[in-house]
């Protein structure tokens, strides 16, 4: 059955910045939050040409936003910031990313931070979550968790409404499927048309989808007829454990260079398939929509695909360095044997005996071995 791709691109991006807001901004946010608490409504704060909607929430911090085409901003109070917590968290809005992608997000970030009077460097920024979404016009489709091939220990649930509750009821139309965890990788397949209607955003998303339809010479969607306009979103979410721990994405340049690798690896780890009688699920054929997901990611993110995992590069560098050290050690032992007058046939025994001598010397060293090893570890990054 045929499906149309009505939209594809980044749908979520969250970054943290290890810095503090300046006193002038803190003072304004403090006053705006106090007013929001008193009036029980959002207060608009204009700070050097940037308009912030400041909320009453946030505890000891400040919660604000820069509009539907901006971002959610969470500022920790510099006078009450917990140790090792980033001072700023920025969660970019879906419409900003849908219309401008990563470039628009970076421009918005730079514009706001400059207006706030913040000086920061690449080493202070950490991407903690990235979402990529593909919207299919496929009224005939309904997700089924039995069709998912997941990594070990990954869980999947179906939901039938806005509250993501698991259901086993028969005769209830499944409106979504969620698998995995947000801190690592998570796939969400859901009825985007229904969600847009429920959240009052069908007009905005309708314009995005109909612009694609118009470019293909097709009429606008009849949003009143679900059998003709049901849009299914495949949303791939990469969290901190994937971005930082697996792919070593630690700044904006890393994000731009490697985010394609993240989502290509995602598509290999999780698959949506067509079940067959074969008991080996790995041999199940890939569903046509998942094939389209893979191809869309390859096309859209081709400039951000290096084709190799950072950990593989690090392991290769580490292995090469160990081999170099082994060659140096062998050369030193040969030189030490020659200095001791050891002949060729006596080298194996000399090597074994001298290792014991070195071990005793290590035991008598004035600095503890764990301290020396930790110091050596700190010298290597394997990049």
Buried (B, 14 or more C-beta within 10 A) or exposed (E): EEBBBBBBBBBBBBBBBBBBBEEEBBEBBBEBBEBBEEEEEBBEBEBEEBEBBBBBEBEEBBBBBBEEBBBBBBBBBBEEBEEEEBBBBBBBBBBBBBEBBBEBBBEBBEBBBEEBEBEBEEEBBBBBBBBBBBBBBBBEBBBBBEBBBBEEEBEBEBBBEEEBEEEEEEEEEBBBBBBBBBBBBBBBBBBBBBBBBEEEBBEBBBEBBBEBBEEEEEEEBEBEEBEEBBBBBBBBBBBBBBBBEBBBBBBBEBBBBBBBBBBBBBBEBBBBBEEEEEEEBEEBEBBBBBBBBBEBBBEBBEEBBEEEBBEEBBEEBEEEEEEEEEEEEEEEBBEEBEEEEBEEEEBEEBBEEBEEEEEEEEEEEEEEEEEEEEEEEEEEEBE
